[in-house]
Amino acid sequence: MKNWKKVKLGTLLTESKIISENPNPDNRIRVKLNVLGVEKRPMTKDKKGATRYYVRKTGQFIYGKQNLHKGAFGIVSKELDGYESSSDIPAFDIDESCYSEWIFYFFRKNNFYLKLENLAKGVGSKRIQPEKLFNLDIYVPSKEEQRKILDKIKIVEFENQKLLKEFNLQKDNIYKLRKSILLDGVQGKLTEDWRVYNPHIESASSLLKEIKTVRNILINEQKTKSEKALPIISKDEISFLIPDKWVWCRLGDIINLKSGQDLKPHEYSDTTKIGLPYITGASNLQSEKVIIKRWTNNPKSIAYNGDLLITCKGSGVGKMGWLEVESAHVARQIMAIKTLKREMISYVKIILDLNVNEFKNKATGLIPGIDRKTILETIVSLPPLKEQNIIIERVNKLQNFSDKIEKELSNNIEKSQELVNSVLKELLGDEKNKILNKISVGKISETYQREIKYNTKTINMDLIKLLKVNGKLHAEDLWKMSEHYDDKNINDSIDKFYSDLKTKIEIEKTIKEVSNEKGYIELV
């Protein structure tokens, strides 16, 4: 490594700009995230004359300008020779002194690509331009030595892939274990011993009658709406036998289901935390919790504390979360589930967890979605209330055990990747590119000294007000003084800041970047 040449990446890469004379929408390339390679893009309809496309050749290095730092890079394979991409996915011919794989592993080693976000330019749609990459330093040994090293890397990668295959098999087994726990719960297998010592519990048929009485009272008092009669459960729908004192029913027999309603843009705010939270879709439901990002003073479809929210439209169909605030408005993509006996909601969650994949399979339409009917007609094996509580307790205990196994597995996968990265670094060297020495706060970074502005009298304020009081500000200072700043949750805080900033620059056009001072923001 001591004798290796260190050159600029730009001396090895030449951007290929062969224009496609006859663009073909069925001949397009896309670069997958997370270093998952290059593949044929699904067929889409082109807008006439909107984009220029370029022909790509086998062995070229290719990357996505917007997502290089997310692992969108690779090598064009023989199968994709002659395929096309736009200038947003540039491809490069590689100098004869270097193998294309050498360039690939330069970005891959030690997850170097993750640090390249600092090179992206633009507040809205950030892109990493080729010129920024050309200035990076890269070691280049002789081709003979490159080949030897690349062959060693292939062996390491092969062994690692075998290990990852085993890990993925274990992941599948954990998934199956989780499902079997739920099935054992709703089939009464987890509580066989409990029933032996509790033979005189009240039947679930009494519970069902009680729920029906409560529903009729609420309908008479106009506190809930009457639903269409549910179909009788047929023998064909029943797939297993249930214990004595259990009954079959439909989910609609034991829950109230409220559909959401979308608000108009002027009826909610991403920044002003006044009024009720506004829950808009799957992005608000994370790890079975509800994440609040918007607020409204004009609620029309309200869910309440303890309700179970489920996504019924979009890519996140079936995603669920518990509402922990007092109340919130829910959008059309969300349905709110409430049990007529409050303590039954956790058992209902078990039923939904078991059926969530079926919901996804039944999702239809241009924007995939499930309707009320699908949820309400889901069949339920209903145990007595006391037994439900025991089932929930035992399911939770077993699922917590599964969580521990899964966490241990994730740690092993992480260690495996770290090992590969350390091997790559050892074999390929470390150029210590200056990009690594940037001062960085998540997405906000700088490479030079500047005057820090922080006015303690104007913290937790709206972006417009901050700029009115302080004049132009660097993006980092604006973020730290804004209402979005949260030192306990930096990444989420930055995401909210940039979302607000993008809206004000690109849509409202009230804020702009200072043209001759990189990183600074001012009022229009």
C-alpha positions as CSV (number, residue, x, y, z in Angstrom):
1,M,0.0,0.0,0.0
2,K,3.0,2.3,0.6
3,N,3.9,2.1,-3.1
4,W,0.3,2.7,-4.3
5,K,-0.4,5.8,-6.3
6,K,-3.0,8.2,-4.8
7,V,-4.9,10.0,-7.6
8,K,-8.1,12.0,-7.9
9,L,-11.2,9.9,-8.8
10,G,-11.8,12.2,-11.7
11,T,-8.7,10.9,-13.5
12,L,-10.2,7.5,-13.6
13,L,-13.8,8.4,-14.5
14,T,-15.2,9.9,-17.7
15,E,-18.9,10.7,-17.7
16,S,-20.6,8.9,-20.7
17,K,-23.0,11.1,-22.6
18,I,-24.0,9.0,-25.6
19,I,-27.5,10.3,-26.3
20,S,-30.2,7.7,-27.1
21,E,-31.5,8.4,-30.5
22,N,-34.6,6.3,-30.0
23,P,-35.5,6.4,-26.3
24,N,-37.3,3.2,-25.1
25,P,-39.3,3.3,-21.9
26,D,-38.9,-0.5,-21.6
27,N,-35.1,-0.2,-21.8
28,R,-34.4,1.8,-18.6
29,I,-32.0,1.3,-15.7
30,R,-32.5,2.1,-12.1
31,V,-30.0,1.9,-9.2
32,K,-31.4,0.3,-6.0
33,L,-30.7,1.7,-2.5
34,N,-28.6,0.0,0.1
35,V,-25.9,-1.2,-2.4
36,L,-28.4,-3.7,-3.9
37,G,-27.2,-3.1,-7.4
38,V,-28.4,-2.0,-10.8
39,E,-31.5,-3.4,-12.5
40,K,-34.1,-2.9,-15.3
41,R,-36.6,-0.3,-14.3
42,P,-40.3,-1.3,-14.5
43,M,-42.1,0.0,-17.6
44,T,-43.5,3.5,-17.3
45,K,-45.0,6.0,-19.7
46,D,-42.7,8.8,-20.8
47,K,-43.8,12.4,-21.0
48,K,-43.2,13.5,-24.5
49,G,-39.8,15.3,-24.9
50,A,-39.5,15.8,-21.1
51,T,-36.2,14.0,-20.4
52,R,-33.1,13.2,-22.4
53,Y,-31.8,9.7,-22.0
54,Y,-28.3,8.3,-22.4
55,V,-27.1,4.8,-23.5
56,R,-25.2,2.8,-20.8
57,K,-22.6,0.2,-21.4
58,T,-21.4,-3.0,-19.6
59,G,-18.7,-2.3,-17.0
60,Q,-19.6,1.4,-16.5
61,F,-19.8,2.8,-12.9
62,I,-23.3,4.3,-12.3
63,Y,-25.0,6.1,-9.4
64,G,-28.1,8.0,-8.5
65,K,-27.4,11.7,-7.9
66,Q,-30.1,12.0,-5.2
67,N,-29.4,8.7,-3.4
68,L,-25.6,7.9,-3.7
69,H,-25.3,8.4,0.1
70,K,-28.1,5.8,0.5
71,G,-26.2,3.2,-1.4
72,A,-27.5,3.9,-4.9
73,F,-24.5,2.9,-7.0
74,G,-23.2,-0.1,-8.9
75,I,-21.7,-1.5,-12.1
76,V,-23.7,-1.9,-15.4
77,S,-24.0,-5.7,-16.0
78,K,-23.8,-7.5,-19.4
79,E,-27.6,-8.0,-19.3
80,L,-28.2,-4.2,-19.1
81,D,-25.8,-3.3,-21.9
82,G,-27.4,-0.7,-24.2
83,Y,-30.1,0.2,-21.6
84,E,-30.7,3.9,-20.8
85,S,-30.9,6.4,-17.9
86,S,-31.3,10.1,-17.5
87,S,-28.6,12.5,-16.4
88,D,-29.9,12.0,-12.8
89,I,-28.4,8.5,-13.0
90,P,-25.0,9.2,-14.7
91,A,-22.6,6.5,-15.8
92,F,-18.9,6.6,-16.3
93,D,-16.3,4.9,-18.5
94,I,-13.4,3.7,-16.4
95,D,-9.7,4.3,-17.2
96,E,-7.8,1.2,-18.4
97,S,-5.5,1.4,-15.4
98,C,-8.4,0.4,-13.1
99,Y,-11.1,-2.3,-12.7
100,S,-14.7,-1.2,-12.4
101,E,-15.0,-3.3,-9.2
102,W,-12.2,-1.3,-7.7
103,I,-14.3,1.9,-8.0
104,F,-17.3,0.1,-6.6
105,Y,-15.5,-1.1,-3.5
106,F,-13.9,2.4,-3.0
107,F,-17.4,3.6,-2.2
108,R,-18.5,0.5,-0.4
109,K,-15.6,0.1,2.0
110,N,-16.3,1.1,5.6
111,N,-19.7,2.5,4.3
112,F,-17.9,5.5,2.8
113,Y,-20.9,6.3,0.6
114,L,-23.0,7.1,3.8
115,K,-20.7,10.1,4.4
116,L,-21.2,11.6,1.0
117,E,-24.5,13.4,1.8
118,N,-22.3,16.3,2.8
119,L,-21.5,16.8,-0.9
120,A,-25.1,17.1,-1.9
121,K,-26.2,20.6,-3.0
122,G,-29.7,22.2,-2.9
123,V,-32.2,22.7,-0.1
124,G,-35.1,21.0,-1.9
125,S,-34.0,18.1,-4.0
126,K,-30.3,17.6,-3.1
127,R,-28.0,16.1,-5.7
128,I,-24.4,14.9,-5.7
129,Q,-22.8,16.1,-8.9
130,P,-20.0,14.2,-10.6
131,E,-17.6,17.1,-10.1
132,K,-17.9,16.7,-6.3
133,L,-16.8,13.1,-6.6
134,F,-14.0,13.8,-9.0
135,N,-12.1,15.6,-6.2
136,L,-12.0,12.5,-4.0
137,D,-8.7,10.8,-3.5
138,I,-8.4,7.1,-4.4
139,Y,-5.5,4.6,-4.1
140,V,-4.7,2.8,-7.4
141,P,-2.2,-0.1,-7.3
142,S,-1.2,-2.0,-10.5
143,K,-4.0,-3.9,-12.2
144,E,-2.3,-7.1,-11.3
145,E,-2.4,-6.2,-7.6
146,Q,-6.0,-4.9,-8.0
147,R,-7.0,-8.3,-9.4
148,K,-5.4,-10.2,-6.5
149,I,-7.2,-8.0,-3.9
150,L,-10.5,-8.2,-5.7
151,D,-10.3,-12.0,-5.8
152,K,-9.7,-12.0,-2.0
153,I,-12.7,-9.7,-1.6
154,K,-14.8,-12.1,-3.6
155,I,-14.0,-14.9,-1.2
156,V,-14.8,-12.7,1.8
157,E,-18.1,-11.6,0.2
158,F,-19.0,-15.2,-0.7
159,E,-18.5,-16.4,2.9
160,N,-20.4,-13.4,4.2
161,Q,-23.3,-14.1,1.8
162,K,-23.5,-17.7,3.2
163,L,-23.6,-16.3,6.7
164,L,-26.3,-13.7,5.8
165,K,-28.4,-16.5,4.1
166,E,-28.3,-18.4,7.4
167,F,-29.3,-15.2,9.3
168,N,-32.2,-14.6,6.9
169,L,-33.4,-18.2,7.4
170,Q,-33.3,-17.5,11.2
171,K,-35.3,-14.3,10.5
172,D,-38.0,-16.3,8.7
173,N,-38.1,-18.8,11.6
174,I,-38.6,-15.9,14.1
175,Y,-41.5,-14.6,11.9
176,K,-43.0,-18.1,11.9
177,L,-42.6,-18.3,15.7
178,R,-44.4,-15.0,16.1
179,K,-47.3,-16.1,14.0
180,S,-47.5,-19.5,15.8
181,I,-47.7,-17.6,19.1
182,L,-50.6,-15.6,17.9
183,L,-52.3,-18.7,16.5
184,D,-51.9,-20.6,19.7
185,G,-53.4,-17.7,21.5
186,V,-56.6,-17.4,19.4
187,Q,-57.0,-21.2,19.3
188,G,-56.9,-21.5,23.1
189,K,-53.7,-23.6,23.1
190,L,-51.8,-21.1,25.3
191,T,-54.5,-21.3,28.0
192,E,-55.3,-25.0,28.1
193,D,-53.8,-25.3,31.6
194,W,-55.6,-22.2,32.8
195,R,-59.0,-23.5,31.8
196,V,-58.4,-26.7,33.8
197,Y,-58.2,-24.6,37.0
198,N,-61.0,-22.2,35.9
199,P,-63.9,-24.4,34.7
200,H,-66.7,-22.1,36.0
201,I,-65.9,-18.9,34.0
202,E,-68.8,-17.2,32.2
203,S,-69.2,-18.1,28.6
204,A,-68.1,-15.7,25.8
205,S,-71.7,-15.8,24.5
206,S,-72.7,-13.8,27.6
207,L,-70.0,-11.3,26.8
208,L,-71.3,-11.0,23.2
209,K,-74.8,-10.3,24.5
210,E,-73.5,-7.6,26.8
211,I,-71.7,-6.0,23.9
212,K,-74.8,-6.0,21.8
213,T,-76.8,-4.4,24.6
214,V,-74.1,-1.6,25.0
215,R,-74.2,-1.0,21.2
216,N,-78.0,-0.7,21.1
217,I,-77.8,1.9,24.0
218,L,-75.2,3.9,22.2
219,I,-77.2,3.8,18.9
220,N,-80.4,5.0,20.8
221,E,-78.4,7.8,22.4
222,Q,-77.0,8.7,18.9
223,K,-73.4,8.2,20.2
224,T,-72.6,5.7,17.5
225,K,-74.1,4.7,14.1
226,S,-75.9,1.5,13.3
227,E,-73.8,-0.7,11.0
228,K,-75.2,-2.9,8.2
229,A,-76.0,-6.4,9.4
230,L,-73.0,-8.7,9.2
231,P,-73.2,-12.0,7.3
232,I,-73.7,-15.2,9.3
233,I,-70.4,-17.2,9.6
234,S,-70.4,-20.2,7.4
235,K,-68.7,-23.6,8.2
236,D,-66.2,-23.0,5.3
237,E,-64.9,-19.9,7.1
238,I,-64.0,-21.8,10.3
239,S,-60.5,-23.3,10.1
240,F,-60.1,-24.8,13.6
241,L,-62.0,-25.9,16.6
242,I,-62.4,-23.6,19.6
243,P,-62.6,-24.5,23.3
244,D,-65.9,-24.7,25.2
245,K,-67.3,-21.4,26.4
246,W,-65.6,-19.7,23.3
247,V,-67.8,-18.4,20.4
248,W,-67.2,-17.4,16.8
249,C,-68.2,-13.8,15.8
250,R,-67.1,-11.2,13.4
251,L,-64.9,-8.2,14.3
252,G,-67.8,-5.9,13.5
253,D,-69.7,-7.5,16.4
254,I,-67.2,-6.3,19.0
255,I,-65.8,-3.0,17.7
256,N,-66.7,0.4,16.5
257,L,-64.8,1.4,13.3
258,K,-64.4,5.1,12.5
259,S,-63.2,6.1,9.0
260,G,-61.0,9.2,8.7
261,Q,-61.5,12.4,6.7
262,D,-58.9,14.5,4.9
263,L,-58.4,18.1,5.7
264,K,-57.6,20.9,3.2
265,P,-54.1,22.4,3.4
266,H,-55.3,25.6,5.1
267,E,-57.0,23.5,7.8
268,Y,-53.8,22.1,9.4
269,S,-50.2,23.1,10.1
270,D,-46.9,21.3,10.2
271,T,-45.3,23.8,12.5
272,T,-47.9,25.5,14.8
273,K,-48.6,23.0,17.6
274,I,-52.1,24.3,18.4
275,G,-55.3,22.3,18.3
276,L,-55.6,18.6,17.9
277,P,-53.0,16.3,16.4
278,Y,-53.7,15.4,12.7
279,I,-52.8,11.8,11.9
280,T,-52.5,11.5,8.1
281,G,-51.0,8.1,7.2
282,A,-48.6,5.2,7.7
283,S,-45.7,7.5,8.3
284,N,-47.4,8.5,11.6
285,L,-47.5,4.9,12.8
286,Q,-44.1,3.6,13.9
287,S,-43.3,0.7,16.2
288,E,-47.0,0.6,17.1
289,K,-46.9,4.2,18.3
290,V,-48.5,7.3,16.8
291,I,-46.0,9.9,15.8
292,I,-47.5,13.4,15.6
293,K,-46.3,15.7,12.8
294,R,-49.3,18.0,12.1
295,W,-52.0,19.9,14.1
296,T,-55.5,21.2,13.3
297,N,-58.0,23.6,14.7
298,N,-60.8,22.1,12.5
299,P,-61.2,18.4,13.5
300,K,-63.9,16.5,11.7
301,S,-63.1,12.8,12.4
302,I,-61.9,12.3,15.9
303,A,-60.2,9.3,17.5
304,Y,-59.6,9.0,21.2
305,N,-57.0,7.9,23.7
306,G,-56.6,4.1,23.7
307,D,-58.0,3.7,20.1
308,L,-56.1,1.5,17.8
309,L,-55.3,3.2,14.5
310,I,-54.8,1.2,11.3
311,T,-53.7,2.3,7.9
312,C,-56.3,1.4,5.2
313,K,-54.7,3.0,2.1
314,G,-51.3,3.2,0.5
315,S,-48.1,1.2,0.8
316,G,-48.5,1.0,4.6
317,V,-51.8,-0.9,4.5
318,G,-52.2,-2.8,7.8
319,K,-49.7,-0.7,9.8
320,M,-51.0,0.0,13.3
321,G,-50.4,2.2,16.3
322,W,-51.9,3.1,19.7
323,L,-53.3,6.6,20.2
324,E,-51.8,7.8,23.4
325,V,-52.9,11.5,23.3
326,E,-56.3,12.5,24.6
327,S,-57.8,12.9,21.0
328,A,-56.7,13.4,17.4
329,H,-58.2,14.0,13.9
330,V,-57.6,11.1,11.5
331,A,-57.3,11.3,7.7
332,R,-58.9,9.2,5.1
333,Q,-56.0,6.7,5.0
334,I,-56.6,5.9,8.7
335,M,-59.4,4.0,10.5
336,A,-59.8,4.2,14.3
337,I,-60.8,1.0,16.1
338,K,-62.5,1.1,19.5
339,T,-63.9,-2.0,21.4
340,L,-67.3,-1.7,23.0
341,K,-65.7,-3.2,26.1
342,R,-62.4,-1.2,26.5
343,E,-60.4,-4.0,28.0
344,M,-60.9,-6.2,24.8
345,I,-58.8,-3.9,22.5
346,S,-55.5,-5.8,23.1
347,Y,-57.2,-9.1,22.1
348,V,-58.5,-7.4,18.9
349,K,-55.0,-6.3,18.2
350,I,-53.9,-10.0,18.2
351,I,-56.7,-10.8,15.7
352,L,-55.6,-7.9,13.5
353,D,-51.9,-9.0,13.7
354,L,-52.9,-12.4,12.4
355,N,-54.9,-11.0,9.5
356,V,-52.7,-8.1,8.4
357,N,-51.1,-10.0,5.5
358,E,-54.5,-11.0,4.3
359,F,-55.5,-7.3,4.4
360,K,-52.5,-6.4,2.3
361,N,-53.4,-9.1,-0.2
362,K,-56.9,-7.8,-0.5
363,A,-55.8,-4.2,-1.0
364,T,-57.1,-3.0,-4.4
365,G,-57.2,0.1,-6.5
366,L,-54.7,2.6,-8.0
367,I,-53.7,3.5,-4.4
368,P,-54.0,0.0,-2.7
369,G,-56.6,0.0,0.1
370,I,-58.9,-2.1,2.2
371,D,-62.4,-1.1,3.0
372,R,-64.5,-1.2,6.2
373,K,-66.2,-4.4,5.0
374,T,-62.9,-6.3,5.0
375,I,-62.2,-5.4,8.6
376,L,-65.7,-5.7,10.0
377,E,-66.2,-9.2,8.4
378,T,-63.0,-10.6,9.8
379,I,-63.9,-13.7,11.9
380,V,-62.9,-13.9,15.5
381,S,-62.6,-16.8,17.9
382,L,-63.8,-15.0,21.1
383,P,-62.8,-16.3,24.5
384,P,-64.4,-15.2,27.8
385,L,-63.0,-11.8,29.0
386,K,-60.9,-13.3,31.9
387,E,-59.3,-15.7,29.5
388,Q,-58.6,-12.9,27.0
389,N,-56.5,-11.2,29.7
390,I,-54.4,-14.4,30.3
391,I,-53.9,-14.9,26.5
392,I,-52.7,-11.3,26.2
393,E,-50.3,-11.7,29.1
394,R,-48.8,-14.9,27.7
395,V,-48.6,-13.7,24.1
396,N,-46.8,-10.6,25.2
397,K,-44.3,-12.6,27.3
398,L,-43.6,-14.9,24.4
399,Q,-43.3,-12.0,21.9
400,N,-40.9,-10.3,24.2
401,F,-38.8,-13.4,24.1
402,S,-38.9,-13.3,20.3
403,D,-37.8,-9.6,20.4
404,K,-34.7,-10.7,22.3
405,I,-33.9,-13.4,19.8
406,E,-34.4,-10.9,16.9
407,K,-32.3,-8.3,18.5
408,E,-29.4,-10.8,19.0
409,L,-29.8,-11.8,15.4
410,S,-29.7,-8.1,14.2
411,N,-26.5,-7.6,16.3
412,N,-24.9,-10.6,14.6
413,I,-25.8,-9.3,11.1
414,E,-24.3,-5.9,12.1
415,K,-21.1,-7.6,13.4
416,S,-20.9,-9.6,10.1
417,Q,-21.1,-6.4,8.1
418,E,-18.6,-4.6,10.3
419,L,-16.2,-7.5,9.8
420,V,-16.5,-7.2,6.0
421,N,-16.0,-3.5,6.2
422,S,-12.8,-3.9,8.2
423,V,-11.5,-6.4,5.7
424,L,-12.3,-4.0,2.8
425,K,-10.5,-1.2,4.6
426,E,-7.5,-3.3,5.3
427,L,-7.3,-4.6,1.7
428,L,-8.1,-1.3,-0.1
429,G,-6.5,1.2,2.2
430,D,-7.9,4.4,3.7
431,E,-7.3,7.6,1.6
432,K,-8.6,9.8,4.5
433,N,-10.6,12.0,2.2
434,K,-11.3,15.4,3.6
435,I,-15.0,14.8,3.3
436,L,-14.7,12.8,6.5
437,N,-13.5,15.8,8.4
438,K,-16.5,18.0,7.8
439,I,-18.3,19.5,10.7
440,S,-21.6,17.7,10.4
441,V,-25.0,17.8,12.2
442,G,-27.2,15.3,10.4
443,K,-28.1,16.9,7.1
444,I,-26.7,20.3,8.0
445,S,-22.9,20.6,7.4
446,E,-20.1,23.0,6.6
447,T,-16.5,22.9,5.7
448,Y,-15.4,26.3,6.7
449,Q,-15.3,28.6,9.7
450,R,-18.2,31.0,10.1
451,E,-19.8,33.3,12.7
452,I,-22.3,31.4,14.7
453,K,-25.6,33.3,15.3
454,Y,-27.7,32.2,18.2
455,N,-30.2,34.7,19.6
456,T,-31.6,33.3,22.9
457,K,-34.6,35.8,22.7
458,T,-35.8,34.2,19.4
459,I,-35.8,30.4,20.1
460,N,-38.6,28.0,19.4
461,M,-40.0,30.3,16.7
462,D,-41.5,30.0,13.2
463,L,-38.8,30.2,10.4
464,I,-40.4,33.3,8.9
465,K,-40.3,35.2,12.3
466,L,-36.8,34.1,12.9
467,L,-35.6,35.5,9.6
468,K,-37.6,38.7,10.1
469,V,-35.9,39.4,13.5
470,N,-32.4,38.1,12.7
471,G,-32.0,38.7,9.0
472,K,-30.3,36.1,6.9
473,L,-29.2,33.0,8.9
474,H,-27.1,29.9,8.2
475,A,-29.3,26.8,7.9
476,E,-27.8,25.3,11.0
477,D,-28.4,28.4,13.2
478,L,-32.0,28.7,11.8
479,W,-32.6,25.1,12.7
480,K,-31.2,25.4,16.2
481,M,-33.4,28.5,17.0
482,S,-36.5,27.1,15.3
483,E,-39.5,25.4,16.8
484,H,-38.3,22.2,15.2
485,Y,-35.1,21.9,17.3
486,D,-35.0,19.0,19.7
487,D,-31.6,17.9,21.1
488,K,-33.0,14.6,22.3
489,N,-34.2,13.6,18.8
490,I,-31.8,15.2,16.3
491,N,-32.6,13.2,13.2
492,D,-36.4,13.6,13.5
493,S,-35.9,17.3,14.3
494,I,-33.8,17.9,11.2
495,D,-36.3,16.0,9.0
496,K,-39.1,18.3,10.3
497,F,-37.0,21.4,9.8
498,Y,-36.1,20.5,6.2
499,S,-39.7,19.6,5.4
500,D,-40.9,23.0,6.6
501,L,-38.0,24.7,4.8
502,K,-38.7,22.9,1.5
503,T,-42.4,23.9,1.7
504,K,-41.5,27.6,2.3
505,I,-38.9,27.6,-0.5
506,E,-40.6,25.6,-3.2
507,I,-44.3,26.0,-2.6
508,E,-45.0,29.1,-0.5
509,K,-41.9,30.8,-2.0
510,T,-41.5,33.0,1.2
511,I,-37.8,31.9,1.9
512,K,-34.9,31.5,-0.5
513,E,-31.2,30.5,-0.4
514,V,-28.7,33.3,-0.5
515,S,-27.2,33.0,-4.0
516,N,-23.6,33.9,-3.2
517,E,-23.4,32.5,0.3
518,K,-23.6,28.7,0.5
519,G,-25.8,27.4,3.3
520,Y,-27.5,30.7,4.1
521,I,-31.2,31.4,4.1
522,E,-33.1,34.7,3.8
523,L,-36.7,36.0,3.3
524,V,-37.8,36.6,-0.3
